[in-house]
Amino acid sequence: MAFVTKLIDQGRLADGKRMLIDVIEAEDAIREFPGSCRLNNEWDFLCHLHGVGRARADQWLAENFDHLGNTSTVDLEAKYF
């Protein structure tokens, strides 16, 4: 997607449609858990993860609601490449 977006921005892909990309993440919260937790399917742990996700989504919406449908909220090139 980042590559195609770059081509569109450069005018090299005339028929391309620019996609708006949003990312909600909680990497800092997930890093606190040991790698073995990936196999943890205990209900309390899953409820905790759900709560973390809901809190991050609420925070993200409060910060980015006005951008929805207008601009991407993540720079794919800067974030992942």
N, C-alpha and C positions, 0 to 999 in steps of 0.2 A: 504494500500500500504506500509506503514511503517513497519507493522508486517511481511508482505511477504518479503520485502527487507531485513529485519533483518535475517529471516530464510535462504534466499539465501546467504547472507554474511557469515553466520555461517556454510554453507555447509549442512544444514538440509533439503534443498529443491533442489535436484539435477536437476530437469527438469524445475525449475523456471527461468523466464527471468527477469532480472533486468530492471526496468523502470527508465527512466530519467525524473525527475520532475522539472518543472520551475514554479516560482510564480512571477507575477507582481502585486504589491499592492500599494495602496495609502491610507492606514488606517489613516495616520496623516492628510491628506487633508479631508477625510470624517468625522473625529471626530470634525472638525470645525463646521459642520452643526448640527442644532438641530434635534432631532428624528423625528419631524413633517415633515422634508423635504423629508422623504421617500414617502410621498404622493404627492409631488410636481411634476406635469407633465407639468409645463410651459416650453415652447420651449427654452427660454433663459437659464433656469437652466439646462435643458438637454444638451444644447450646451456647457455650462460651464463644466459639468461633462465629456462630450466627450473630451473637450480640456485638462482637467486634465489627463484623461486616455491616450491620445495621448502623452502628455509630459512625463508621467511616462514610457510608452512603449519605447519612444525614449531614455530616460535615461537608462532604463534597457538594451536595445540592445547595447548601447555604452559600458556599463560595462560588459556585459555577452556574447557578440556575439561569442567570441572564445570558449566558453563552450558548445554552442549548438551542440547537437549530441554526445558530449563526456562525460560530467558529469552533474549531477543535479546541479541546482543553488540554491536549498533550501534543508536544512536538516529537513525533516519532523518530525523526533523524537525531535529535539531541538526546533523547531518552534511551534509545536502543542501538544506535550505531556509532 
